[in-house]
Amino acid sequence: MSRYEIPFLTACIHAFGERFAMTRQAAFRYLHKHKGLSFLIEFYDVEHLQSMEETIDDLLIICQKNGGTIA
């Protein structure tokens, strides 16, 4: 993991939580449980080039495919 990935993951967790009115801890748990964090790590090279809004949209799709219920 590069030194740039951790700040990116942190920003994504924060933005996801804000968008869905969740605490950072709740957002982290949700993203971890529904494979969103794994997705961000695996596809960091593409996701960090997109806007945060597009990244959160991608996370929502991945989490829904893995049993997440937030819409």
N, CA and C atoms as an extended XYZ file, in Angstrom:
213
Properties=species:S:1:pos:R:3:atomname:S:1:resname:S:1:resid:I:1 pbc="F F F"
N         0.849       -1.170        0.000 N   MET     1
C         0.000        0.000        0.000 CA  MET     1
C         0.901        1.241        0.000 C   MET     1
N         0.599        2.161       -0.886 N   SER     2
C         1.412        3.374       -0.968 CA  SER     2
C         1.021        4.362        0.124 C   SER     2
N         1.859        5.330        0.325 N   ARG     3
C         1.580        6.321        1.363 CA  ARG     3
C         0.403        7.221        0.990 C   ARG     3
N        -0.038        7.185       -0.238 N   TYR     4
C        -1.167        8.002       -0.683 CA  TYR     4
C        -2.512        7.291       -0.507 C   TYR     4
N        -2.481        5.987       -0.390 N   GLU     5
C        -3.727        5.229       -0.297 CA  GLU     5
C        -4.454        5.440        1.023 C   GLU     5
N        -3.740        5.532        2.119 N   ILE     6
C        -4.400        5.691        3.421 CA  ILE     6
C        -5.170        7.009        3.498 C   ILE     6
N        -4.586        8.145        3.109 N   PRO     7
C        -5.383        9.378        3.111 CA  PRO     7
C        -6.584        9.301        2.161 C   PRO     7
N        -6.408        8.619        1.032 N   PHE     8
C        -7.528        8.448        0.092 CA  PHE     8
C        -8.638        7.627        0.728 C   PHE     8
N        -8.288        6.514        1.368 N   LEU     9
C        -9.295        5.682        2.033 CA  LEU     9
C       -10.011        6.463        3.128 C   LEU     9
N        -9.250        7.218        3.898 N   THR    10
C        -9.831        8.021        4.964 CA  THR    10
C       -10.814        9.045        4.398 C   THR    10
N       -10.436        9.700        3.319 N   ALA    11
C       -11.317       10.690        2.690 CA  ALA    11
C       -12.586       10.028        2.154 C   ALA    11
N       -12.446        8.849        1.583 N   CYS    12
C       -13.612        8.127        1.047 CA  CYS    12
C       -14.558        7.711        2.174 C   CYS    12
N       -14.015        7.225        3.266 N   ILE    13
C       -14.848        6.830        4.411 CA  ILE    13
C       -15.598        8.048        4.941 C   ILE    13
N       -14.902        9.148        5.071 N   HIS    14
C       -15.518       10.383        5.559 CA  HIS    14
C       -16.629       10.852        4.616 C   HIS    14
N       -16.342       10.889        3.316 N   ALA    15
C       -17.329       11.346        2.333 CA  ALA    15
C       -18.535       10.415        2.277 C   ALA    15
N       -18.305        9.114        2.360 N   PHE    16
C       -19.396        8.143        2.363 CA  PHE    16
C       -20.281        8.378        3.580 C   PHE    16
N       -19.669        8.569        4.736 N   GLY    17
C       -20.424        8.829        5.956 CA  GLY    17
C       -21.237       10.101        5.867 C   GLY    17
N       -20.650       11.155        5.324 N   GLU    18
C       -21.387       12.413        5.183 CA  GLU    18
C       -22.569       12.269        4.232 C   GLU    18
N       -22.350       11.590        3.126 N   ARG    19
C       -23.423       11.440        2.135 CA  ARG    19
C       -24.614       10.675        2.693 C   ARG    19
N       -24.356        9.697        3.552 N   PHE    20
C       -25.429        8.859        4.076 CA  PHE    20
C       -25.704        9.097        5.569 C   PHE    20
N       -25.268       10.241        6.078 N   ALA    21
C       -25.512       10.649        7.465 CA  ALA    21
C       -25.102        9.563        8.461 C   ALA    21
N       -23.886        9.078        8.298 N   MET    22
C       -23.326        8.052        9.179 CA  MET    22
C       -22.093        8.621        9.868 C   MET    22
N       -21.782        8.089       11.032 N   THR    23
C       -20.514        8.447       11.655 CA  THR    23
C       -19.393        7.803       10.835 C   THR    23
N       -18.190        8.261       11.036 N   ARG    24
C       -17.052        7.656       10.328 CA  ARG    24
C       -16.910        6.188       10.703 C   ARG    24
N       -17.145        5.881       11.964 N   GLN    25
C       -17.031        4.491       12.411 CA  GLN    25
C       -18.080        3.615       11.746 C   GLN    25
N       -19.316        4.108       11.660 N   ALA    26
C       -20.379        3.338       11.021 CA  ALA    26
C       -20.094        3.173        9.532 C   ALA    26
N       -19.594        4.226        8.895 N   ALA    27
C       -19.248        4.146        7.476 CA  ALA    27
C       -18.132        3.126        7.257 C   ALA    27
N       -17.105        3.160        8.121 N   PHE    28
C       -16.012        2.192        8.011 CA  PHE    28
C       -16.537        0.769        8.132 C   PHE    28
N       -17.369        0.513        9.151 N   ARG    29
C       -17.893       -0.838        9.362 CA  ARG    29
C       -18.729       -1.299        8.157 C   ARG    29
N       -19.561       -0.407        7.639 N   TYR    30
C       -20.400       -0.741        6.486 CA  TYR    30
C       -19.528       -1.066        5.266 C   TYR    30
N       -18.572       -0.198        4.978 N   LEU    31
C       -17.704       -0.411        3.815 CA  LEU    31
C       -16.850       -1.663        3.963 C   LEU    31
N       -16.406       -1.934        5.164 N   HIS    32
C       -15.622       -3.150        5.403 CA  HIS    32
C       -16.498       -4.394        5.224 C   HIS    32
N       -17.665       -4.385        5.814 N   LYS    33
C       -18.565       -5.541        5.761 CA  LYS    33
C       -19.006       -5.863        4.335 C   LYS    33
N       -19.229       -4.832        3.531 N   HIS    34
C       -19.781       -5.043        2.189 CA  HIS    34
C       -18.734       -4.878        1.084 C   HIS    34
N       -17.466       -5.068        1.443 N   LYS    35
C       -16.336       -5.142        0.506 CA  LYS    35
C       -15.978       -3.833       -0.201 C   LYS    35
N       -16.477       -2.712        0.299 N   GLY    36
C       -16.150       -1.424       -0.301 CA  GLY    36
C       -14.689       -1.050       -0.118 C   GLY    36
N       -14.140       -1.316        1.057 N   LEU    37
C       -12.733       -0.979        1.289 CA  LEU    37
C       -11.812       -1.842        0.441 C   LEU    37
N       -12.141       -3.108        0.315 N   SER    38
C       -11.340       -3.999       -0.541 CA  SER    38
C       -11.354       -3.503       -1.984 C   SER    38
N       -12.513       -3.044       -2.426 N   PHE    39
C       -12.651       -2.495       -3.772 CA  PHE    39
C       -11.747       -1.277       -3.950 C   PHE    39
N       -11.767       -0.366       -2.970 N   LEU    40
C       -10.946        0.843       -3.074 CA  LEU    40
C        -9.464        0.517       -3.115 C   LEU    40
N        -9.048       -0.462       -2.338 N   ILE    41
C        -7.641       -0.848       -2.317 CA  ILE    41
C        -7.251       -1.502       -3.639 C   ILE    41
N        -8.092       -2.401       -4.119 N   GLU    42
C        -7.777       -3.113       -5.364 CA  GLU    42
C        -7.761       -2.180       -6.570 C   GLU    42
N        -8.683       -1.225       -6.604 N   PHE    43
C        -8.804       -0.351       -7.770 CA  PHE    43
C        -8.398        1.096       -7.479 C   PHE    43
N        -7.490        1.257       -6.536 N   TYR    44
C        -7.003        2.589       -6.178 CA  TYR    44
C        -6.494        3.341       -7.407 C   TYR    44
N        -5.770        2.651       -8.268 N   ASP    45
C        -5.159        3.303       -9.424 CA  ASP    45
C        -6.181        3.988      -10.330 C   ASP    45
N        -7.411        3.489      -10.354 N   VAL    46
C        -8.472        4.099      -11.164 CA  VAL    46
C        -9.320        5.043      -10.317 C   VAL    46
N        -9.707        4.597       -9.147 N   GLU    47
C       -10.650        5.352       -8.316 CA  GLU    47
C       -10.106        6.695       -7.843 C   GLU    47
N        -8.813        6.787       -7.564 N   HIS    48
C        -8.296        8.059       -7.058 CA  HIS    48
C        -8.257        9.138       -8.133 C   HIS    48
N        -8.439        8.755       -9.388 N   LEU    49
C        -8.458        9.721      -10.480 CA  LEU    49
C        -9.855       10.298      -10.730 C   LEU    49
N       -10.874        9.696      -10.147 N   GLN    50
C       -12.245       10.153      -10.325 CA  GLN    50
C       -12.603       11.198       -9.274 C   GLN    50
N       -13.738       11.847       -9.488 N   SER    51
C       -14.230       12.764       -8.455 CA  SER    51
C       -14.681       11.937       -7.257 C   SER    51
N       -14.756       12.564       -6.113 N   MET    52
C       -15.195       11.860       -4.909 CA  MET    52
C       -16.631       11.385       -5.080 C   MET    52
N       -17.454       12.178       -5.745 N   GLU    53
C       -18.845       11.784       -5.971 CA  GLU    53
C       -18.926       10.491       -6.791 C   GLU    53
N       -18.120       10.398       -7.839 N   GLU    54
C       -18.103        9.174       -8.652 CA  GLU    54
C       -17.583        7.980       -7.857 C   GLU    54
N       -16.587        8.219       -7.028 N   THR    55
C       -16.045        7.143       -6.196 CA  THR    55
C       -17.096        6.644       -5.215 C   THR    55
N       -17.833        7.551       -4.585 N   ILE    56
C       -18.883        7.153       -3.646 CA  ILE    56
C       -19.991        6.403       -4.388 C   ILE    56
N       -20.324        6.833       -5.602 N   ASP    57
C       -21.315        6.108       -6.414 CA  ASP    57
C       -20.834        4.682       -6.685 C   ASP    57
N       -19.556        4.524       -7.016 N   ASP    58
C       -18.992        3.190       -7.254 CA  ASP    58
C       -19.047        2.341       -5.982 C   ASP    58
N       -18.712        2.953       -4.853 N   LEU    59
C       -18.775        2.229       -3.582 CA  LEU    59
C       -20.187        1.750       -3.284 C   LEU    59
N       -21.149        2.598       -3.553 N   LEU    60
C       -22.543        2.230       -3.314 CA  LEU    60
C       -22.929        1.006       -4.139 C   LEU    60
N       -22.530        0.978       -5.398 N   ILE    61
C       -22.841       -0.158       -6.276 CA  ILE    61
C       -22.169       -1.432       -5.762 C   ILE    61
N       -20.889       -1.342       -5.416 N   ILE    62
C       -20.166       -2.519       -4.914 CA  ILE    62
C       -20.795       -3.033       -3.640 C   ILE    62
N       -21.102       -2.136       -2.719 N   CYS    63
C       -21.690       -2.558       -1.443 CA  CYS    63
C       -23.063       -3.188       -1.651 C   CYS    63
N       -23.864       -2.654       -2.535 N   GLN    64
C       -25.171       -3.230       -2.826 CA  GLN    64
C       -25.029       -4.631       -3.420 C   GLN    64
N       -24.044       -4.810       -4.269 N   LYS    65
C       -23.804       -6.144       -4.853 CA  LYS    65
C       -23.357       -7.148       -3.796 C   LYS    65
N       -22.840       -6.649       -2.680 N   ASN    66
C       -22.358       -7.522       -1.605 CA  ASN    66
C       -23.265       -7.488       -0.386 C   ASN    66
N       -24.532       -7.187       -0.605 N   GLY    67
C       -25.519       -7.271        0.471 CA  GLY    67
C       -25.853       -5.993        1.199 C   GLY    67
N       -25.251       -4.894        0.819 N   GLY    68
C       -25.546       -3.616        1.459 CA  GLY    68
C       -26.939       -3.132        1.095 C   GLY    68
N       -27.551       -2.420        2.011 N   THR    69
C       -28.942       -1.980        1.792 CA  THR    69
C       -29.097       -0.462        1.704 C   THR    69
N       -28.019        0.274        1.816 N   ILE    70
C       -28.106        1.726        1.684 CA  ILE    70
C       -28.331        2.063        0.211 C   ILE    70
N       -29.270        2.979       -0.025 N   ALA    71
C       -29.547        3.358       -1.419 CA  ALA    71
C       -29.533        4.860       -1.584 C   ALA    71
